[in-house]
Amino acid sequence: MWLKVAVPLICATFCNQLQGRHKVKMVCIDMNSAYRRLVREWFPNARIVADRFHVIRLVNQHFSELCKAIDEKQLAYGRGGMMRLLLTLRDRLTDSQKERLRTYFADRPDIESLYEFLHETADLLRVRAQNIDSCRKYVAELLDKIDQLRKTPFAPLRTLGKTLHNWREEVARMFRFTRNNGITEGVSSKNEVDPAACIWLSVTSKTTACVYAFCAAEMAGELIRNLSGKLPAEGACPRLWCRAK
């Protein structure tokens, strides 16, 4: 019970002392509702961008779940590596792997239809660094994909469609921005912290442009220094890493 009181209090204490949080312009996070609530409350001027890697991984997970349910004999339990081939980027397939897929699809055209939809969606989610006009086109495509997912008779894809619909703004911003939370993945790996507890902030001030990465699980232990002061050296703090851009 004490955790329900202590964790929010620790988070509030940390964020209250985080100087420059109103200057944070963009935050990249996994699709976690708790993270989103935290950012909206404590970084009110920041735009939230979904992390591309985790969005595409979520798409792959739901696709795999459905395909294994449809063709348990060939795809469940990792038999023959066919599921891995279905998830491999098409431009990375060897000729022999492409032939294996063609042979498989000849017997399972239903899986082929799902395969095409999966890769169309994943390719769309990999688009980045677009101008505003281009973003409008890609956002329209994204909303159409989400609408199709929400109307499908397949439960795993409907669940995916519901999640993407709830995060459609954050996902759509991926078309404009190139950032991801890979920085905190490295921090969490280095310090043996759960990567799911990490977010990173892009902070801009008059004197310093930098990236701050910190772990939510370790908020009580460290306070980020004043943005106008001297940046700590990389690796100087075991739970906080920052670098000049």
ZISULCOR-V467062 format. One line per field, one symbol per residue. ss: DSSP state (A for helix, B for strand, O for the rest). phi: phi as a letter, one per 20 degrees, with the letter a starting at -180 (. if undefined). A space follows every 10 residues. Layout:
ss = ???
phi = ???
This chain:
ss = OAAAAAAAAA AAAAAAOOOO AAABBBBBBO OOAAAAAAAA AAOOOOBBBB OAAAAAAAAA AAAAAAAAAA OAAAAAAAAA AAAAAAAOOA AAOOAAAAAA AAAAAAAOAA AAAAAAAAAA AAAAAOOOOO OAAAAAAAAA AAAAAAAAAA AOOOAAAAAA AAAAAAOAAA AAAAAOOOOO OAAAAAAAAA OOOOAAABBB BBBBOOOOBB BBBBBAAAOO OOOOOOOOOO OOOOOOBOOB BBBBO
phi = .fffefffff ffffffeefn ffefebcdcf ecffffffff fdcfeeeecf fggfffffgf ffffgfffff cffedfmmfm mfffffefgf fdffffffff ffffffecff ffffgffgff fffffefble fffffgffff ffffffffff effegfffff ffffffdfff fffffeddfb efgfffffff dldgffedcc cedccfdbdb dddbdffdgf ecdffgfeef fffgnfdfdb cbbfe
